[in-house]
Amino acid sequence: MSKSYGDMPAEEFKKYGHELIDWVTNYLESVGSLPVLPNINPGDVKSKLPAHAPQSGEPINKIIEDLNKIILPGTTHWQHPNFMAYFNSTASGPGILGELISAAFNVNSMLWKSAPASTELEETVLSWFREIINLPKEFLGIIYDTASVSSMHAIAAARENAGFDIRKNGMSGIPKLCLYCSEQAHNSIDKGALALGIGLDGIRKIPVDSEFKMITSELEKAIKEDRANGCVPFCVVATIGTTSTTSVDPVEEIAKTCAREKIWLHVDAAHAGVTAMLPEMKKHFKGVEQADSFVVNPHKWLFVPVDLSILYTRRPEILKRAFSLTAEYLKTAEDTSVNNHMDYGIQLGRRFRSLKFWFVLRYFGIAGLQARLREHIRLGQLFAKWIDEHPQFERVAPTPFSTVCFRAKPNKWNDEQKLNKLNEKLMNTVNSTGKIFITHTKLNGKFTIRLVISGLRTEEKHVEFAWNLIQDTFQQILNEG
Ligand SMILES: *Cc1c(COP(=O)(O)O)cnc(C)c1O
C-alpha cells in the first residue's frame, strides 16, 4: 500500500487493468459453460462477506480473489447464451469498452459547460438513432437510466400539458386527472403515475382483444365516461411490445383518438422499439410519428450495457417547462445557446451514457445491428414453429418479434388448474438444471412460459438445446405421473 494521499499508483492500475480486461475476456468466452442461474439460497452471498468494512486498505488481488470466490458464483448470468428470461439485455464488447472510458472521464453531464462533449455527443447520437428508427425530425431525445424513469418524465410532461398550472399550484383543488393504458401495459406506467400524484384511481386499464392489444373503442368509451364524471383525461400510454407477450397496441387508431380528444400520447416501446430499424417491422410502428413521446431502451435489445433508456419527445419545451429551475451557482454564459440536460428531468447529475452507445452504433453499424435483430427474430419464429408442430405444446399468444409465449398441453388434459401446475413444474425443473433460464407470465389465467431471444450470444444451437431440454423435461414429468 502506498503511503501517499493520492489515487492507486499508475503502474498498479495498469497491471490490474490489463489483468481485469483478461478476466472480462475469459468471462465472456466461457460464460456459456457456467450455470445460467446460480444454485444458491438467499443470504448465501452475504454470509461470505465480512460484516464490516476493512480498517486498512487491501491489495487489489485479494479483492479479485473474492470476486471469483464470492461474487461470480452468486451471479445470474445475463450474458449467457441460454439466458432466455424476462427481456434479455446483453452488453457487447464495444459497449463495455465505452463504459470503461465514461468511468475514466467521470464527467457530470448536468450542464453543457460541465460536459460539452457528453452533451453534444448525446444530442448527435440520439439524432442518428432517431433517424435509424424512423422517427420524424421534430423528436428530440434525452437519455435517462431506465424506461420506468423515461415514462415517468413523459407522464410529467403530459401532466404539465394538461393545464391547471400544476407547476405553481401543485395538485390540490384541481379536477381528477386520468391516465389510460392497456391491461397489458408495464407497471412502470403505474409507478410513474403514482409518483406524480395521479393515484391508482386515476389509472384506467383498458381491456385487450384476443391478441392482447388495446381495444380502441374501449378506450374511447372510458374517456367519454370519465369526462362525463368530471375527470380530465390527460395521457394515453400505448405499448409496442408489451412485457408479457410483445403485443402491439393499435397506435395509429389510438393516435387519432388522442388528437381528437387533445390528450398526450406516450408510446412505450422499451424492448421492441429497436426493431423500428427493420423495414419489415414497420407495420408495428404505424402512427408513432403522431405520438407526443416515445421510449426505447438500447440497453435491452441493442447490446448497450445497462443502463441507457431514451425518451424522444416532439414537445421538449413542455418537458423542460415541467422541470427547469436554475440555481444561481448553475447559471452559465452559454445558457441561451445550448441545452443543459439537467433542465429535462429530476436529476441534476448525469453519467456520460452516450459514449457506450456511440461505441456500439459505430462498431456494429446500422447493417450489423439490423442483421443481429433479424437473426433473433428468425430464431424466435423458428421456436414458435417448433411449438406449433408439437402435438402436446401450444402457443398462448402471437409472436410478432422474438418472444414466444407457450405452454405444454398434453392430449386430453383440460383442467386449467392441472395445466398450470404442470407448466409451473416444467419451467422450474428446466431452470433448476442451470442450463437455461426462462420465465413466465399469466395470460387469461393460464400459466404461460416465455422464451425470449434477444441475447447477443444466443445462436440457433442454443435455441435447439433449450427446446430439447424442455421436451425431455416434459416427458420426464409425464412419466413420473
Ligand atoms: C422492460 C420494460 C419496461 C421497464 O424498463 P426499465 O428500463 O427496466 O425501467 C417498461 N416497459 C416495457 C414495455 C418494458 O418491456
The ligand as a MOL file (V3000), in Angstrom:
LIG
                    3D

  0  0  0     0  0            999 V3000
M  V30 BEGIN CTAB
M  V30 COUNTS 15 15 0 0 0
M  V30 BEGIN ATOM
M  V30 1 C -38.7040 -3.5470 -19.6610 0
M  V30 2 C -39.8450 -2.6690 -19.9020 0
M  V30 3 C -40.0590 -1.5250 -19.1210 0
M  V30 4 C -39.1740 -1.1830 -17.9400 0
M  V30 5 O -37.8670 -0.9970 -18.3170 0
M  V30 6 P -36.7680 -0.4440 -17.2980 0
M  V30 7 O -35.7520 0.1730 -18.2050 0
M  V30 8 O -36.2320 -1.6340 -16.5680 0
M  V30 9 O -37.4010 0.5160 -16.3920 0
M  V30 10 C -41.1160 -0.7230 -19.4300 0
M  V30 11 N -41.9400 -1.0140 -20.4470 0
M  V30 12 C -41.7700 -2.0880 -21.2200 0
M  V30 13 C -42.7240 -2.3670 -22.3430 0
M  V30 14 C -40.7150 -2.9560 -20.9820 0
M  V30 15 O -40.5340 -4.0300 -21.7450 0
M  V30 END ATOM
M  V30 BEGIN BOND
M  V30 1 1 1 2
M  V30 2 1 2 3
M  V30 3 2 2 14
M  V30 4 1 3 4
M  V30 5 2 3 10
M  V30 6 1 4 5
M  V30 7 1 5 6
M  V30 8 2 6 7
M  V30 9 1 6 8
M  V30 10 1 6 9
M  V30 11 1 10 11
M  V30 12 2 11 12
M  V30 13 1 12 13
M  V30 14 1 12 14
M  V30 15 1 14 15
M  V30 END BOND
M  V30 END CTAB
M  END
